[in-house]
Amino acid sequence: MFRILQKRKLNDSMTLMVIDAPYIAKKAQAGEFIILRVNEHGERIPLTIADYDREKGTVTIIYQIVGKTTMILDRLNEGDALLDFIGPLGKASNLTGYKKAAVIGGGAGCAIAYPQAKALHAQGTKVDMIAGFRSQDIVILEDEMRAASDNLTIMTDDGSNGNKGFVTEALRSNIENGAGYDLVVAIGPLVMMRAVCNLTKPYGIKTVISMNPIMIDGTGMCGGCRLTVGGKTKFACVDGPDFDGHEVDFDEAIKRSRTYFDMEREAARDYQCHLMEGANNA
């Protein structure tokens, strides 16, 4: 069992948990992920390792409450335990040898972009971090992202923080003003990552994205997380999750990401109804 040592609400729909997992913490690196199962009846879900502490033996995860499993997970509190917590899985990010990087996170993707920025910054790479949110009230990890970068720019769709626009607008401005990036890391919604890749490609800037497709076993056996990269089939769980963004078939990835949308929404709705019935009968 893997005990929850800390639970912190980041906003109304996102939560941070620190898990006691010393063997995973000992091996964890930026870009890798875990697969957890809340209980014996639960499904397996992948979550990126947002942070780790080798000395304390802890692994930090951040999740968005969007479906049945994350709803169940969020009902747990400090002192409770997860049944399964497996990792580290995937390939660690290859971040060495870069002089100046832009790390871009979109919404919940900032939880994944943050450890990338932290790793780059720790090795001496100059890091500009650009984070995008719908509005100021749902911004997460602002202090952490600021500490992991030389410059942090936060963009909001509605301009509620004073910077209205998309992350691509800030990135374009930096590039055109001579930022001199030799690496761009983009993590967030598929449409955002595609927009970033379309922007950087004409400039010839290497662009790495982190893919989070449908995933079940995390070992490449099930084939659920397959992607087309450079015209070849790849599996996000063993070949990634990082890929060259200029080679990813985004149209296919976006289409596949919607495969179980209706079933996931129905499962979440049924679970919410079950909770309400339980509350009414209490």
C-alpha positions as a Markdown table, in Angstrom:
| # | Residue | x | y | z |
|---|---|---|---|---|
| 1 | Met | 0.0 | 0.0 | 0.0 |
| 2 | Phe | 1.2 | 3.5 | -0.8 |
| 3 | Arg | 0.3 | 6.1 | 1.8 |
| 4 | Ile | -0.8 | 9.6 | 1.0 |
| 5 | Leu | 1.4 | 11.9 | 3.0 |
| 6 | Gln | 0.1 | 15.2 | 1.7 |
| 7 | Lys | -3.0 | 16.4 | -0.2 |
| 8 | Arg | -3.4 | 20.0 | -1.4 |
| 9 | Lys | -6.1 | 21.5 | -3.6 |
| 10 | Leu | -4.5 | 23.6 | -6.4 |
| 11 | Asn | -7.8 | 24.9 | -7.7 |
| 12 | Asp | -11.4 | 23.7 | -7.9 |
| 13 | Ser | -10.5 | 20.8 | -10.2 |
| 14 | Met | -6.9 | 20.0 | -9.6 |
| 15 | Thr | -5.2 | 18.3 | -6.6 |
| 16 | Leu | -1.6 | 17.6 | -5.6 |
| 17 | Met | -0.7 | 14.5 | -3.7 |
| 18 | Val | 2.6 | 13.4 | -2.1 |
| 19 | Ile | 2.9 | 9.6 | -2.0 |
| 20 | Asp | 5.2 | 7.5 | 0.1 |
| 21 | Ala | 7.0 | 5.5 | -2.6 |
| 22 | Pro | 10.7 | 5.2 | -1.8 |
| 23 | Tyr | 11.6 | 2.7 | -4.5 |
| 24 | Ile | 10.0 | 4.8 | -7.2 |
| 25 | Ala | 11.5 | 8.1 | -5.8 |
| 26 | Lys | 15.0 | 6.5 | -5.9 |
| 27 | Lys | 14.8 | 5.9 | -9.7 |
| 28 | Ala | 12.4 | 8.7 | -10.9 |
| 29 | Gln | 13.5 | 11.2 | -13.5 |
| 30 | Ala | 11.8 | 14.1 | -15.3 |
| 31 | Gly | 9.4 | 12.9 | -18.0 |
| 32 | Glu | 8.5 | 9.5 | -16.5 |
| 33 | Phe | 5.1 | 8.5 | -15.2 |
| 34 | Ile | 3.4 | 6.1 | -12.8 |
| 35 | Ile | 0.3 | 4.0 | -13.1 |
| 36 | Leu | -2.0 | 3.9 | -10.1 |
| 37 | Arg | -5.0 | 1.9 | -9.0 |
| 38 | Val | -7.1 | 3.3 | -6.1 |
| 39 | Asn | -8.6 | 0.0 | -5.0 |
| 40 | Glu | -9.1 | -3.6 | -6.1 |
| 41 | His | -12.1 | -2.6 | -8.2 |
| 42 | Gly | -10.5 | 0.4 | -9.8 |
| 43 | Glu | -9.1 | 1.1 | -13.2 |
| 44 | Arg | -5.4 | 1.8 | -13.9 |
| 45 | Ile | -4.6 | 5.4 | -14.8 |
| 46 | Pro | -1.3 | 7.0 | -15.8 |
| 47 | Leu | -0.1 | 10.2 | -14.1 |
| 48 | Thr | 3.1 | 12.0 | -14.8 |
| 49 | Ile | 5.6 | 12.3 | -11.9 |
| 50 | Ala | 5.3 | 16.0 | -11.1 |
| 51 | Asp | 8.2 | 15.9 | -8.5 |
| 52 | Tyr | 10.1 | 13.5 | -6.3 |
| 53 | Asp | 12.3 | 13.6 | -3.2 |
| 54 | Arg | 14.9 | 10.8 | -3.1 |
| 55 | Glu | 15.8 | 11.5 | 0.6 |
| 56 | Lys | 12.3 | 11.5 | 1.9 |
| 57 | Gly | 11.2 | 8.7 | -0.5 |
| 58 | Thr | 8.2 | 10.6 | -1.9 |
| 59 | Val | 6.7 | 11.0 | -5.3 |
| 60 | Thr | 4.4 | 13.9 | -6.1 |
| 61 | Ile | 1.4 | 13.6 | -8.5 |
| 62 | Ile | -1.0 | 16.2 | -9.8 |
| 63 | Tyr | -4.4 | 15.2 | -11.3 |
| 64 | Gln | -7.4 | 16.9 | -12.7 |
| 65 | Ile | -10.8 | 15.7 | -11.5 |
| 66 | Val | -12.4 | 14.8 | -14.9 |
| 67 | Gly | -13.7 | 11.3 | -14.6 |
| 68 | Lys | -14.8 | 8.5 | -12.3 |
| 69 | Thr | -11.4 | 7.4 | -11.2 |
| 70 | Thr | -10.1 | 10.8 | -10.4 |
| 71 | Met | -13.3 | 11.5 | -8.5 |
| 72 | Ile | -12.7 | 8.4 | -6.4 |
| 73 | Leu | -9.0 | 9.3 | -5.9 |
| 74 | Asp | -10.0 | 12.8 | -4.7 |
| 75 | Arg | -12.2 | 11.4 | -2.0 |
| 76 | Leu | -9.0 | 10.0 | -0.3 |
| 77 | Asn | -7.2 | 12.1 | 2.3 |
| 78 | Glu | -3.9 | 12.2 | 4.0 |
| 79 | Gly | -3.2 | 8.9 | 5.8 |
| 80 | Asp | -5.2 | 6.9 | 3.3 |
| 81 | Ala | -3.4 | 4.6 | 0.9 |
| 82 | Leu | -3.5 | 3.6 | -2.8 |
| 83 | Leu | -3.5 | -0.1 | -3.7 |
| 84 | Asp | -1.1 | 0.1 | -6.6 |
| 85 | Phe | 1.5 | 2.7 | -7.5 |
| 86 | Ile | 3.8 | 1.4 | -10.3 |
| 87 | Gly | 6.8 | 3.1 | -11.8 |
| 88 | Pro | 8.8 | 4.9 | -12.9 |
| 89 | Leu | 7.5 | 4.1 | -16.4 |
| 90 | Gly | 8.4 | 5.5 | -19.8 |
| 91 | Lys | 11.6 | 7.1 | -21.0 |
| 92 | Ala | 13.1 | 9.9 | -19.1 |
| 93 | Ser | 13.3 | 13.2 | -20.9 |
| 94 | Asn | 16.6 | 13.8 | -22.8 |
| 95 | Leu | 17.3 | 17.4 | -21.7 |
| 96 | Thr | 21.1 | 17.6 | -21.7 |
| 97 | Gly | 23.2 | 19.9 | -23.9 |
| 98 | Tyr | 20.8 | 22.7 | -24.4 |
| 99 | Lys | 21.7 | 26.4 | -23.7 |
| 100 | Lys | 18.3 | 28.1 | -23.8 |
| 101 | Ala | 14.9 | 26.5 | -23.7 |
| 102 | Ala | 11.2 | 27.6 | -23.7 |
| 103 | Val | 9.0 | 25.3 | -21.7 |
| 104 | Ile | 5.3 | 25.7 | -22.4 |
| 105 | Gly | 2.5 | 24.3 | -20.3 |
| 106 | Gly | -1.2 | 24.5 | -21.0 |
| 107 | Gly | -3.6 | 24.2 | -18.1 |
| 108 | Ala | -3.2 | 20.8 | -16.4 |
| 109 | Gly | -0.1 | 20.3 | -18.7 |
| 110 | Cys | 1.8 | 22.7 | -16.4 |
| 111 | Ala | 2.0 | 19.9 | -13.9 |
| 112 | Ile | 4.0 | 18.0 | -16.5 |
| 113 | Ala | 5.9 | 20.9 | -17.9 |
| 114 | Tyr | 7.1 | 22.0 | -14.4 |
| 115 | Pro | 9.5 | 19.0 | -13.8 |
| 116 | Gln | 10.9 | 19.5 | -17.3 |
| 117 | Ala | 11.6 | 23.2 | -16.6 |
| 118 | Lys | 13.0 | 22.2 | -13.2 |
| 119 | Ala | 15.4 | 19.7 | -14.6 |
| 120 | Leu | 16.6 | 22.0 | -17.4 |
| 121 | His | 17.1 | 24.9 | -14.9 |
| 122 | Ala | 19.0 | 22.7 | -12.5 |
| 123 | Gln | 21.6 | 21.8 | -15.1 |
| 124 | Gly | 22.2 | 25.4 | -16.0 |
| 125 | Thr | 20.0 | 25.8 | -19.1 |
| 126 | Lys | 18.4 | 29.2 | -19.3 |
| 127 | Val | 14.7 | 28.6 | -19.2 |
| 128 | Asp | 11.8 | 30.8 | -20.3 |
| 129 | Met | 8.5 | 29.2 | -19.1 |
| 130 | Ile | 5.2 | 30.1 | -20.6 |
| 131 | Ala | 2.0 | 28.9 | -19.0 |
| 132 | Gly | -1.5 | 29.2 | -20.3 |
| 133 | Phe | -4.8 | 29.0 | -18.4 |
| 134 | Arg | -8.4 | 30.0 | -19.1 |
| 135 | Ser | -8.4 | 32.5 | -16.2 |
| 136 | Gln | -6.4 | 33.7 | -13.3 |
| 137 | Asp | -8.4 | 31.8 | -10.7 |
| 138 | Ile | -7.3 | 28.4 | -12.0 |
| 139 | Val | -3.6 | 29.1 | -12.2 |
| 140 | Ile | -1.5 | 26.4 | -10.5 |
| 141 | Leu | 2.1 | 26.1 | -9.4 |
| 142 | Glu | 3.0 | 29.7 | -10.1 |
| 143 | Asp | 5.6 | 29.9 | -7.3 |
| 144 | Glu | 7.1 | 26.5 | -8.4 |
| 145 | Met | 7.2 | 27.4 | -12.1 |
| 146 | Arg | 8.8 | 30.8 | -11.3 |
| 147 | Ala | 11.5 | 29.1 | -9.2 |
| 148 | Ala | 12.2 | 26.6 | -12.0 |
| 149 | Ser | 12.8 | 29.2 | -14.7 |
| 150 | Asp | 14.6 | 32.4 | -15.5 |
| 151 | Asn | 11.5 | 34.1 | -16.8 |
| 152 | Leu | 7.8 | 33.1 | -16.3 |
| 153 | Thr | 5.0 | 34.4 | -18.5 |
| 154 | Ile | 1.4 | 33.4 | -17.7 |
| 155 | Met | -1.2 | 33.9 | -20.4 |
| 156 | Thr | -4.9 | 33.7 | -19.8 |
| 157 | Asp | -7.7 | 33.3 | -22.3 |
| 158 | Asp | -9.8 | 36.1 | -20.7 |
| 159 | Gly | -6.9 | 38.4 | -19.7 |
| 160 | Ser | -7.9 | 38.3 | -16.0 |
| 161 | Asn | -4.2 | 38.3 | -15.0 |
| 162 | Gly | -3.3 | 41.2 | -17.4 |
| 163 | Asn | -1.9 | 39.0 | -20.2 |
| 164 | Lys | -4.6 | 38.0 | -22.6 |
| 165 | Gly | -3.9 | 35.5 | -25.3 |
| 166 | Phe | -2.5 | 32.1 | -26.1 |
| 167 | Val | 0.9 | 30.7 | -25.2 |
| 168 | Thr | 1.8 | 30.7 | -28.9 |
| 169 | Glu | 1.6 | 34.5 | -28.9 |
| 170 | Ala | 4.1 | 34.8 | -26.1 |
| 171 | Leu | 6.4 | 32.2 | -27.8 |
| 172 | Arg | 6.3 | 34.0 | -31.1 |
| 173 | Ser | 7.1 | 37.3 | -29.5 |
| 174 | Asn | 10.1 | 35.8 | -27.7 |
| 175 | Ile | 11.4 | 34.1 | -30.9 |
| 176 | Glu | 11.0 | 37.2 | -33.0 |
| 177 | Asn | 12.8 | 39.3 | -30.3 |
| 178 | Gly | 15.8 | 37.0 | -30.6 |
| 179 | Ala | 15.4 | 34.6 | -27.7 |
| 180 | Gly | 17.6 | 32.1 | -29.5 |
| 181 | Tyr | 16.0 | 28.9 | -28.3 |
| 182 | Asp | 17.7 | 25.6 | -29.2 |
| 183 | Leu | 14.8 | 23.7 | -27.5 |
| 184 | Val | 11.1 | 24.1 | -27.0 |
| 185 | Val | 9.2 | 21.7 | -24.7 |
| 186 | Ala | 5.4 | 21.9 | -25.0 |
| 187 | Ile | 2.9 | 20.0 | -22.8 |
| 188 | Gly | -0.8 | 20.4 | -22.7 |
| 189 | Pro | -3.9 | 19.9 | -24.8 |
| 190 | Leu | -3.2 | 18.3 | -28.2 |
| 191 | Val | -4.4 | 21.3 | -30.1 |
| 192 | Met | -2.1 | 23.5 | -28.1 |
| 193 | Met | 0.9 | 21.3 | -28.7 |
| 194 | Arg | 0.1 | 21.2 | -32.4 |
| 195 | Ala | -0.1 | 25.0 | -32.6 |
| 196 | Val | 3.3 | 25.2 | -30.9 |
| 197 | Cys | 4.9 | 22.7 | -33.3 |
| 198 | Asn | 3.4 | 24.6 | -36.3 |
| 199 | Leu | 5.0 | 27.8 | -35.0 |
| 200 | Thr | 8.4 | 26.4 | -34.3 |
| 201 | Lys | 8.8 | 24.3 | -37.4 |
| 202 | Pro | 9.6 | 27.2 | -39.8 |
| 203 | Tyr | 12.3 | 28.4 | -37.4 |
| 204 | Gly | 13.9 | 25.0 | -37.2 |
| 205 | Ile | 13.7 | 24.8 | -33.4 |
| 206 | Lys | 13.7 | 21.3 | -31.9 |
| 207 | Thr | 10.3 | 20.8 | -30.3 |
| 208 | Val | 9.6 | 18.1 | -27.8 |
| 209 | Ile | 6.1 | 17.2 | -26.7 |
| 210 | Ser | 4.7 | 14.8 | -24.1 |
| 211 | Met | 1.9 | 12.6 | -25.2 |
| 212 | Asn | -0.7 | 11.1 | -22.9 |
| 213 | Pro | -3.0 | 8.9 | -25.1 |
| 214 | Ile | -5.3 | 6.2 | -23.9 |
| 215 | Met | -3.1 | 3.8 | -21.8 |
| 216 | Ile | -3.8 | 0.6 | -20.0 |
| 217 | Asp | -0.9 | -1.6 | -19.0 |
| 218 | Gly | 2.1 | 0.8 | -19.4 |
| 219 | Thr | 4.4 | -1.9 | -20.9 |
| 220 | Gly | 3.5 | -1.7 | -24.6 |
| 221 | Met | 1.6 | -4.9 | -24.5 |
| 222 | Cys | -2.0 | -3.6 | -25.0 |
| 223 | Gly | -1.3 | -1.2 | -27.9 |
| 224 | Gly | -3.8 | 1.3 | -26.6 |
| 225 | Cys | -1.3 | 4.2 | -26.5 |
| 226 | Arg | -0.1 | 3.8 | -30.1 |
| 227 | Leu | 0.8 | 6.9 | -32.1 |
| 228 | Thr | 2.1 | 7.6 | -35.5 |
| 229 | Val | 5.4 | 9.4 | -35.3 |
| 230 | Gly | 7.5 | 10.0 | -38.4 |
| 231 | Gly | 5.2 | 7.6 | -40.3 |
| 232 | Lys | 5.9 | 4.8 | -37.9 |
| 233 | Thr | 3.8 | 3.3 | -35.1 |
| 234 | Lys | 5.1 | 4.2 | -31.6 |
| 235 | Phe | 3.8 | 3.4 | -28.2 |
| 236 | Ala | 3.7 | 6.3 | -25.7 |
| 237 | Cys | 4.3 | 4.1 | -22.7 |
| 238 | Val | 7.6 | 2.6 | -23.8 |
| 239 | Asp | 8.8 | 4.8 | -26.7 |
| 240 | Gly | 7.7 | 8.0 | -25.0 |
| 241 | Pro | 6.0 | 9.9 | -23.6 |
| 242 | Asp | 8.3 | 12.5 | -25.2 |
| 243 | Phe | 8.4 | 12.7 | -28.9 |
| 244 | Asp | 9.6 | 15.0 | -31.7 |
| 245 | Gly | 6.6 | 17.2 | -32.1 |
| 246 | His | 7.3 | 17.9 | -35.7 |
| 247 | Glu | 6.9 | 14.2 | -36.5 |
| 248 | Val | 3.7 | 13.4 | -34.6 |
| 249 | Asp | 0.5 | 12.8 | -36.5 |
| 250 | Phe | -1.7 | 15.1 | -34.5 |
| 251 | Asp | -4.9 | 14.6 | -36.5 |
| 252 | Glu | -4.8 | 10.9 | -35.8 |
| 253 | Ala | -3.9 | 11.5 | -32.1 |
| 254 | Ile | -6.8 | 13.9 | -31.6 |
| 255 | Lys | -9.3 | 11.5 | -33.3 |
| 256 | Arg | -8.1 | 8.6 | -31.1 |
| 257 | Ser | -8.3 | 10.7 | -27.9 |
| 258 | Arg | -12.1 | 11.0 | -28.4 |
| 259 | Thr | -12.7 | 7.3 | -28.7 |
| 260 | Tyr | -14.1 | 6.7 | -25.2 |
| 261 | Phe | -15.3 | 10.2 | -24.5 |
| 262 | Asp | -19.0 | 9.3 | -24.3 |
| 263 | Met | -18.3 | 6.2 | -22.1 |
| 264 | Glu | -16.1 | 8.1 | -19.8 |
| 265 | Arg | -18.6 | 10.9 | -19.4 |
| 266 | Glu | -21.4 | 8.3 | -18.7 |
| 267 | Ala | -19.2 | 6.6 | -16.0 |
| 268 | Ala | -18.5 | 9.9 | -14.3 |
| 269 | Arg | -22.2 | 10.8 | -14.4 |
| 270 | Asp | -23.3 | 7.4 | -13.0 |
| 271 | Tyr | -20.7 | 7.7 | -10.1 |
| 272 | Gln | -21.9 | 11.2 | -9.3 |
| 273 | Cys | -25.5 | 10.0 | -9.2 |
| 274 | His | -24.5 | 7.1 | -6.9 |
| 275 | Leu | -22.8 | 9.6 | -4.5 |
| 276 | Met | -25.9 | 11.8 | -4.5 |
| 277 | Glu | -28.2 | 8.8 | -3.8 |
| 278 | Gly | -25.9 | 7.7 | -0.9 |
| 279 | Ala | -26.0 | 11.2 | 0.5 |
| 280 | Asn | -29.8 | 11.4 | 0.3 |
| 281 | Asn | -30.2 | 8.0 | 2.0 |
| 282 | Ala | -27.8 | 8.8 | 4.8 |
